[in-house]
Amino acid sequence: MKKVSANIKRWFLAIVGDAFIIPLSYVGAYYLRTLIKPIDPFNEIIPTTLLILITIGYLCIFYLFGLYELKRIVSLNTFAKILISVLSASIFISLIKYGLYLFPIGRGLLFIANIFILSLIFGWRMLSHKLSKYVFTPKRVIIVGKGKAVHEISQAIKLVSEDLTVIGTVQEKEDIEVLGSIDQLQDIIQEHNIDQIVLAGIEEKDSNIAHIILDARLKGILVIDMPDLYQTLLKKIPINYVQEKWFINAKGFERINNILIIKVKRLIDMMFSFLILIISLPLWLLIALMIKLNSHGPIFYKQRRLGKNESMFMLYKFRSMIHKAEKNGAVWAEQDDDRITGAGKILRKLHVDELPQLINVIKGEMSLVGPRPERPEFVEDLKKEIPFYSLRHFTMPGMTGWAQICYPYASSLKDAKEKLEYDLYYISHMNLLLDMRILLKTVQIVVFGRRKQDYRLGQD
């Protein structure tokens, strides 16, 4: 898995194609427009700098609308998504043109360019999808193992990977074809032209497996452990199939103590928090009025949470529940909780009830991106029930995080376990690009809502 995956290649191919099509469409529209009706070159000439800015704008809007969450099938739904994205980009450009007078682009030129963009990008999606089947040949994989681990990794490969094709399993039957025993592994590799072996639930004492696997590896067969492949595919760490020694050897967890990453994250947190706070202040006044008119009680709600190294702090929110909603003790909040007020439902739907946490970020108690801080009333039980739960407290908690954009609302122990798997993946892969991706995806979810496929965001 060291090589660049086919999914990333397709993603890169889509972006490069779009980045070429967008300026080409505007240039083509310019020349077509001059043939249909001569235009004033001083009013509608398109400078190179303007083309670059327009292209970047389109690409950002395409990302927000999920056009780079590439699917296995190009359908009418893909066309509809491209159409909505192009229309949104047109509206955005028009607002800038007539609001700020920055773009010397007329309505006719904009209309023709967008017709080109819509047609060419949909055509490019169809063509690249067809070509990918011939250009990117999937690796032939066998799974050597036993138990649920075999089933889990087999399902993960079938669900999300176009890089790999599961040929079968060796040693113990699951829901895929049994090719033979571990002693027959060498013959199986040759007979089925295997490119990769996945080790799932194998113990060192099993049938001299170490020698056989080493021999296969020396012959050029890629060998990977189930947890490593699982997190590559699903962007989460399977805590049921790892032990403490796996975390000791796993790469990436040392980043939580990297001084450069910590200081740069803090600088970005401060800059963006102050900016968002200033821009959103008028909204705070409107939210405060909504809360006061809708229910009795304070505007803000304070709640104890655990931060980095399990330090206690008070988390701020706009109150979205009835006053004294937890007078009988802390309970899991549910998405359709009957304690949520009418105004609270709107605030939660728009995610603006979280805005006061910008104060926590400025105070240094939270980051913009990180695992969500949990309540101390629940943490002790979660640490007992969920292995490695305490690891999420070794980094700064965040307003949004990888788990929040990959998994829907958590309201149970099972949900908390699932989210921990995403949190641990974030901690081990923490970097500024991933943070930016999380922030952009958060904006997408806030503005356009969560789609069904967001549950498997990491698999795009």
TITIMI-482546 format. One record per residue (C-alpha): x, y, z; residue in one letter. Coordinates in pm, whole numbers, padded with zeros to 5 digits, always signed. Each point is the difference from the previous one (the first is absolute). Example, Ala and Ser with C-alpha at 12.3 -4.5 7.8 and 13.67 -1.06 7.14 Angstrom:
2
+01230-00450+00780A/+00137+00344-00066S/
end
This chain:
460
+00000+00000+00000M/+00300+00228-00026K/-00092+00081-00361K/-00254+00266-00087V/-00343-00166-00007S/-00225-00007-00306A/-00260+00202+00192N/+00250+00283+00052I/+00103-00022-00366K/-00366+00032-00106R/-00050+00291+00238W/+00311+00171-00140F/-00113-00075-00355L/-00341+00158+00067A/+00150+00319+00146I/+00259+00039-00278V/-00272-00053-00261G/-00228+00256+00163D/+00285+00250+00037A/+00065-00030-00373F/-00366+00004-00109I/-00109+00311+00195I/+00242+00257-00150P/-00027-00170-00341L/-00379+00042+00016S/+00029+00371+00073Y/+00252+00051-00281V/-00220-00201-00237G/-00308+00196+00108A/+00188+00325-00060Y/+00081-00089-00361Y/-00346-00145-00067L/-00156+00316+00142R/+00207+00218-00235T/-00131-00203-00295L/-00363+00025+00107I/+00012+00361+00111K/+00311+00220+00008P/+00086+00105+00354I/+00195+00289+00141D/+00346-00146+00080P/+00050+00262+00271F/-00309-00123+00187N/+00015-00377-00044E/+00364-00088-00057I/+00109-00283+00232I/+00346+00052+00155P/+00204-00305+00098T/-00014+00098+00370T/-00379+00019-00017L/-00018-00344-00164L/+00211-00147+00280I/-00223+00158+00268L/-00316-00121-00175I/+00142-00352-00030T/+00091-00012+00368I/-00347+00125+00089G/-00169-00271-00207Y/+00224-00273+00145L/-00082+00110+00357C/-00374+00001-00073I/+00029-00342-00168F/+00172-00130+00314Y/-00271+00140+00227L/-00266-00172-00211F/+00183-00333+00023G/+00111-00030-00363L/+00331-00149+00113Y/-00161-00274+00204E/+00033-00221-00305L/-00248-00285-00034K/+00024-00325-00188R/-00294+00092-00222I/-00042+00320-00204V/-00377+00060-00018S/-00267+00266-00039L/+00061+00078+00366N/+00357+00094-00094T/-00133+00227-00275F/-00245+00164+00244A/+00282+00061+00248K/+00216+00158-00269I/-00294+00214-00116L/-00070+00131+00351I/+00371+00067+00054S/+00031+00194-00327V/-00312+00204+00077L/+00134+00081+00347S/+00333+00106-00148A/-00186+00223-00248S/-00195+00165+00281I/+00321+00049+00196F/+00174+00164-00296I/-00304+00218-00072S/-00012+00122+00360L/+00366+00093-00013I/-00041+00166-00340K/-00301+00214+00089Y/+00084+00043+00367G/+00370+00078-00018L/+00043+00070-00374Y/+00304-00226-00015L/-00085-00221-00299F/-00029+00152-00350P/-00219-00293-00113I/-00342+00050-00159G/-00303-00223+00040R/+00030-00143-00351G/+00361-00103+00049L/-00078-00149+00342L/-00294-00199-00141F/+00197-00146-00292I/+00300-00083+00221A/-00218-00186+00247N/-00167-00201-00277I/+00347-00108-00109F/+00105-00077+00359I/-00312-00204+00073L/+00031-00208-00316S/+00376-00049+00004L/+00032-00086+00369I/-00282-00256-00014F/+00158-00144-00315G/+00341-00007+00170W/-00148-00182+00300R/-00149-00267-00229M/+00316-00034-00211L/+00241-00015+00296S/-00227-00253+00171H/+00010-00224-00309K/+00375+00042-00045L/+00074-00074+00365S/-00131-00353-00041K/+00274-00068-00254Y/+00279+00220+00137V/-00023-00090+00371F/+00015-00379+00029T/-00095-00113+00353P/+00246-00208+00201K/-00097-00361+00066R/-00022-00059+00375V/-00029-00299+00228I/-00083+00028+00370I/+00193-00228+00232V/-00172-00023+00334G/-00295-00108+00206K/-00293+00134+00197G/-00187+00326-00044K/+00311+00184-00114A/-00018-00182-00335V/-00363+00100-00046H/+00063+00363+00101E/+00288+00063-00238I/-00170-00191-00282S/-00309+00220+00031Q/+00212+00314+00020A/+00182-00086-00323I/-00323-00081-00185K/-00171+00312+00134L/+00250+00270-00086V/+00304-00119-00191S/+00041-00008-00375E/+00372-00067+00048D/-00049-00351+00136L/-00193-00313-00096T/-00045-00271+00263V/+00074-00339-00160I/-00065-00201+00315G/+00120-00094+00346T/+00254-00244+00128V/-00040-00210+00315Q/-00354+00064+00124E/-00331+00049-00182K/-00191+00325+00032E/-00226+00148-00270D/+00257-00033-00278I/+00146-00296-00184E/+00243-00220+00192V/+00305-00063-00215L/+00180-00242+00230G/+00207-00028+00316S/+00296+00211+00104I/+00237-00283-00099D/-00124+00037-00359Q/+00055+00376-00008L/+00296-00005-00238Q/-00188-00208-00256D/-00311+00219+00038I/+00201+00318-00067I/+00136-00142-00325Q/-00327-00158-00114E/-00210+00316+00052H/+00269+00254-00093N/-00031+00175+00340I/+00141+00352+00044D/-00073+00058+00369Q/-00054-00192+00323I/-00207+00139+00288V/+00072-00148+00344L/-00317-00005+00212A/-00012-00156+00346G/+00312-00211-00056I/+00207-00110+00300E/+00373-00066-00015E/-00044-00364+00105K/-00218-00078-00303D/+00161-00264-00226S/+00341+00154-00041N/-00175+00300-00159I/+00286+00244+00057A/+00230-00199-00229H/-00261-00042-00274I/-00105+00366+00004I/+00363+00116-00003L/+00069-00222-00299D/-00298+00153-00185A/+00115+00351+00085R/+00351-00065-00129L/-00156-00112-00328K/-00158+00344-00043G/-00344-00059+00153I/-00123+00300+00202L/-00091-00103+00356V/-00213+00222+00225I/-00170-00043+00338D/-00377+00030+00017M/-00006+00310+00228P/+00238+00191-00231D/-00207-00076-00312L/-00325+00062+00188Y/+00099+00353+00101Q/+00127+00072-00351T/-00339-00096-00145L/-00248+00124+00261L/+00206+00280+00158K/-00049-00135+00351K/+00192-00235+00229I/-00173-00334+00081P/+00045-00005+00376I/-00147-00352+00028N/+00288-00138-00206Y/+00302+00181+00145V/+00199-00039+00318Q/+00218+00240+00198E/+00313-00114-00187K/-00164+00110-00327W/-00027+00357+00133F/+00363-00016+00113I/+00118-00079-00353N/-00260+00201-00192A/+00131+00313-00171K/-00156+00342+00044G/-00089+00015+00368F/+00320+00190+00072E/-00152+00299-00186R/-00207+00100+00302I/+00322+00122+00165N/+00152+00165-00307N/+00070+00358+00110I/-00025+00143-00353L/-00342-00160-00064I/-00126+00114+00341I/+00111+00363-00049K/-00126+00026-00360V/-00337-00150+00101K/-00022+00249+00285R/+00078+00292-00231L/-00266-00112-00249I/-00249-00053+00285D/+00049+00354+00126M/-00016+00165-00343M/-00312-00181-00118F/-00176+00015+00338S/+00032+00379+00023F/-00106+00035-00364L/-00308-00223+00036I/-00087+00164+00332L/+00004+00350-00151I/-00195-00101-00312I/-00262-00195+00198S/-00064+00257+00278L/-00325+00130-00161P/-00118-00361-00014L/+00067-00037+00374W/-00248+00280+00070L/-00266-00168-00217L/+00060-00338+00169I/-00023+00157+00345A/-00334+00157-00093L/-00130-00334-00135M/+00092-00182+00320I/-00155+00263+00228K/-00325+00015-00197L/-00034-00377-00019N/+00068-00120+00354S/+00081+00104+00356H/+00362-00015+00110G/+00349+00128-00078P/+00129+00060-00353I/+00324-00188+00050F/+00045-00349+00134Y/+00316-00111+00181K/+00101-00363+00034Q/+00300-00175+00149R/+00215-00179-00257R/+00336-00177+00000L/+00276+00150-00212G/+00359-00090-00074K/+00150-00237+00260N/-00352-00021+00155E/+00020+00356+00135S/-00342+00141+00092M/-00143+00310-00166F/-00337+00166-00052M/-00134-00033-00355L/-00229+00279-00126Y/-00305-00042-00222K/-00315+00185-00088F/-00272-00167+00204R/-00206-00230-00222S/-00183-00197+00271M/-00255+00094+00262I/+00140+00163+00312H/+00136-00254+00252K/-00038-00283-00251A/+00236-00218+00207E/-00132+00064+00345K/-00029-00378+00046N/+00354-00071-00116G/+00203-00026-00321A/-00144-00214-00279V/+00096-00059-00363W/-00148+00267-00228A/-00196-00134-00297E/-00051+00158-00340Q/-00377+00029+00054D/+00024+00064+00374D/-00333+00131+00138D/+00195+00236+00229R/+00109+00206-00303I/-00195+00324-00040T/-00149+00126-00324G/+00276+00257-00039A/+00251-00267+00103G/-00103-00225-00288K/+00076+00280-00245I/+00332+00080+00168L/+00105-00363-00005R/-00114-00047-00358K/+00222+00291-00102L/+00275-00101+00250H/+00020+00358+00125V/-00059-00104+00362D/+00373-00088-00001E/+00119+00354-00082L/+00080+00100+00362P/+00269-00271+00000Q/+00210+00251-00193L/+00058+00148+00346I/+00137-00337+00115N/+00231-00004-00303V/+00128+00352+00070I/+00060-00094+00365K/+00211-00297-00114G/-00234-00265+00141E/-00101-00128-00343M/+00112+00001-00362S/-00210+00054-00312L/+00071-00362-00099V/+00042-00297+00230G/-00193-00271+00184P/-00318+00139+00157R/+00041+00052+00378P/-00210-00244+00200E/-00177+00049+00331R/+00181-00132+00310P/-00321-00176+00111E/+00031-00229-00301F/+00376-00031-00041V/+00065-00240+00287E/-00262-00244-00128D/+00123+00037-00357L/+00358-00075+00108K/-00120-00321+00165K/-00213-00113-00293E/+00209+00115-00299I/+00365-00101-00040P/+00254+00280-00053F/-00262+00270+00067Y/+00243+00205+00209S/+00228+00047-00306L/-00234+00265-00140R/+00089+00229+00291H/+00365+00034-00100F/-00085+00277-00246T/-00202+00321+00010M/-00376-00048-00046P/-00168+00181-00287G/-00318+00178-00107M/-00018-00242-00291T/+00194-00312-00081G/+00054-00297-00228W/-00256-00206+00195A/-00261+00275-00023Q/+00011+00022-00380I/+00032-00377-00056C/-00268-00124+00241Y/-00351+00120+00084P/-00124+00109+00343Y/+00136-00210+00289A/-00245-00096+00271S/+00116-00338+00131S/+00299-00206+00109L/+00014-00161-00346K/+00012+00343-00164D/+00273+00116+00238A/+00209-00305-00092K/-00044+00066-00371E/+00096+00365+00040K/+00308-00096+00201L/+00126-00198-00299E/-00021+00317-00212Y/+00156+00213+00276D/+00300-00233+00028L/+00044+00012-00377Y/+00002+00381+00015Y/+00255+00004+00281I/+00236-00230-00191S/-00039+00194-00327H/-00028+00353+00139M/+00126+00265-00242N/-00105+00340-00129L/-00137-00136-00330L/-00225-00244+00186L/-00116+00283+00227D/-00086+00210-00306M/-00192-00289-00152R/-00199-00044+00322I/-00080+00372+00017L/-00114+00007-00365L/-00214-00311+00050K/-00149+00154+00315T/-00099+00307-00202V/-00155-00228-00263Q/-00206-00187+00262I/-00111+00323+00172V/-00104+00167-00326V/-00140-00294-00196F/-00081-00255+00268G/+00133-00351+00053R/-00055-00246-00282R/-00021-00376+00048K/+00344-00055-00144Q/+00154+00231+00263D/-00010-00302+00230Y/+00290-00133-00206R/+00174+00326-00073L/+00345-00141+00030G/-00064-00232-00293Q/-00034+00260-00274D/
end
